[in-house]
């Protein structure tokens, strides 16, 4: 299983792309601006898109993706998310005012895009990989995802989250956890803001991760532009017992 980090930043700027993770060549976790760096041939191979929550940095390039490969789509691209997330996409993006409703194009009976409600703690089998939805804590309803390959190796993605129990409880039920991509958007000195925005700081993440029985490789995402060095230093200070990598767009991991 190949994990390609198309985007993982908490903002924009040179080299920074917002959240989107490509699994092998056909599964996409979130559809932030990182999608825009794919070649058209790569975009056309994407068949399943799992959205963690409705915030713009995680969905912004979904409309452009579908529009760019419209003529190459023979079967609908399947988009999965919480009921609240699907509702937001339909009402605020694919509403004929902001963007065409591709779930009705070219026809309602033969669309290029299909929305699927995926409740927390449910799984979808995609080829030889199983994708499971895990509830997290954010300012809008959100989930993370765990992707398990046929060898039983697990990659987990938190999406955006603050301190919670549901993520850790679900991960503890796994027989193993190889890699965890989790966010830490603000440095410790911005704890009040992080709590309002419901993101982790290094110190809060280090305290929460004590709930985890596994010791995976930690891939840290969503660092705010300009604060990357400070956040990275604090993460390595608080998480000395873990392998910690502050990822960037273009990174890839093989499980």
N, C-alpha and C positions, 0 to 999 in steps of 0.2 A: 504494500500500500504506500503510494507516494503522496506526501502532503506538501503542497506548494503554497507558500505564503504570498498571495497576490497583494494583500494590503493588511496592515495591522496597527496603523498609527491612530492616535487620538485626535488628529487634525490633519491639515494639508500643508503643503510647502514642497520645495525641491526634494525629491526622493520619498516623500511621504504619501502613502495611499491608505484609504480607509478600509475597514475590515472586509476581507473576502479570502476564503481559503479553498483551494481546489484539491479535491481528493481524487487521486488517479487522474483521469481526464474527463469524468462524466458527472461528478458530484461537486456542488458548490455549497459551502457554508457561508451564508450572507453574500451580499452583492454590492459592496462598497466600491469606491473608485478604483481599487486594484484591478477590477475586471477589465477596465479600459486598456490595460497593457497587454491583454491577450491578442493573438492573431485571430482573424476571422475563422480560420480552420479550427482553432482551439475552442472558440466560442461555440461553434456548431456542434461540438462533441458533448457539450453539457446537456444532460437530460433531467437532472434532479437538483433543485435548489431548496435548501433548508434555511429559513430565515429565523434568526434568534429573537428579534423584536423589531418594532416599527420605526425606530429612529433613522433619520436620513442618512447618516454615515454608514448604515448597514444595508440600505436598500437603494441608494441613489442611482446605481448603474444597472439595476434590473430593467427599467424601461428601455434604456439604450441598448442593452444586450439583446433583448427580444427584437427590437426594431432593426438592429444591425444584421441579424441573421434570419429575418422574417422569411425571405425567399428560399432558405435552405432547410426550414423546419418541416419535416414530413410527419412527425408525431408530436403531440403537445409536450412542451417542457412542463414538468411537474414542479409546482411550487408548494412548499409545505410550511405551515406556521400555526401558531396559536389562533383561536377564533378571533381574538382582538387584533392580531397582526394582519390576518387575511382581510378583516373588515376595514382596517386602516388603508391597506393597499388598494382595495376596491373603491373606497369612498374618496380618498385623497390623492391618489396617483392615477390609477387606470379608470378615470371617471369621464373621459372624453373632453374634459376641460383642461386638465394638466397634461394628460397623455391619452392616446387612444386606448380603449379597453381591448387588449389583445386576447382576452378570454372569449371574445365574440368575433374575432377576426381570424381568417377571412370570412368565416361564418360561425354562427353559434353552435352548429352541429359539428364543425370541423375547425376548432380554434388552434392557435399555435401555443397557447398558454392555458394551463389548468391549475386552479387553486385548490389546495387540499388542506382541510383542517387536521392538525395533528395535536392531540391532547398531550399533556405531560405524562411521562412514564409509559409512553407507547413507542413501538418500534416499527420501522419500515425495512424490509429486506430489499436491497438494491444489488442485484447480482449476487456476488459472494460476500457482500458486506452488510452488516446490520447497523442501522442508524437509530439511536434511541434518544428521545427528548427528555431533558431533565430541567425541572423548574428552578429558577434562580430569583434573586431579589434585585429589582431595578425600578426606576420611576415609572416605567410602563411595563405591562406584563411581558415577561421574557423567559427564555429557556436557553440552556446550553445543549450540546449534543455530544453523544459518545458514538464513535464509529469503530466497529469491531470487524476485523478481517477474518478470512477463513482459517487462519492459523491461531485465532484467539487473541491476537494482539489488539490492544485498545488505545485509541487516541480520543481524548476528551477535549472539548472546547467550551469554555464557560459562557461565551457571549459577554455582555456587560452585566456586572453584578456587584453588589456590596455584600457585607457579611450576611451569612445565611446558614441554614442547616441542611436544606434540601439537596444542594449540590453534593456536599460531602457524604451524606447518607447514601445517595445513589451510587457514588463512586466507590464507597466501601463495600457495596454489594457485588462489585466486579471481582472475579478471581485474580485479576492482575490489571495494572494500569501502567502502560509504558511511557506515555507522554501526555502532559496536561498543558494546554494552552489557556492561560488565565490572565486576566487584565490587572493592571495596577496603574491607574490613570494619573494620579497626583502624588507629589512627595508628601512626606509626613507633616511638614509645616502647613499644608493645606487641608488638614483633616476635616475642618468644619465644612469646607466646600465639597470635599469628597463625599461626606455624609449627606449633604443636600442633593448632590447629583447621583448619589448611590453608586459610587465606584470605590475600588480598593485603593488604599495607600500601602506602601511596603510593610509598615508596622501592623496594620489591621489584617493584611493578607497573612503575614507570618503568624499572627495569633489564631486566625481562622484555620490555617492549614494543619494545626495540631489535631483537628477533627478527622484528618485523613489517615487511614491505616496504611496506605501505599506510600511509596517514595518515588514518584515518577520524575522524569526529566521535565522541568518547568520551563515552558516557553511563555515569556511575559509580553503582553500586547497592550495596546491602547495608551502608550505613554504620550503625554501631551508634548507637542513640539516645543523645543527650547528647554524642556525640563528632563530630557532623556538621561543625561549624565547624572544628575542629582538622584533621580528615581533609581537608576541602575546601581549606584553606589549604596543606596539605602537597602535595596533588595539583597545585594550580596552581603551586607552587614547582618541583616535580620535572618537570612535563609542560608546560613553557612553549611548546614547539613544537606543541602540539596544542590543538584546540578541546575543552575539557573542560566538561561539564555534570554537576553532581551532581543527579540527577533526584529527583523526589518523586512521590508518588501523585497521579494526575490529570493528569500531563503527557502530551502526545501529540506524535507526530512523523509527518510525511508524507514518503514516499520517492517 
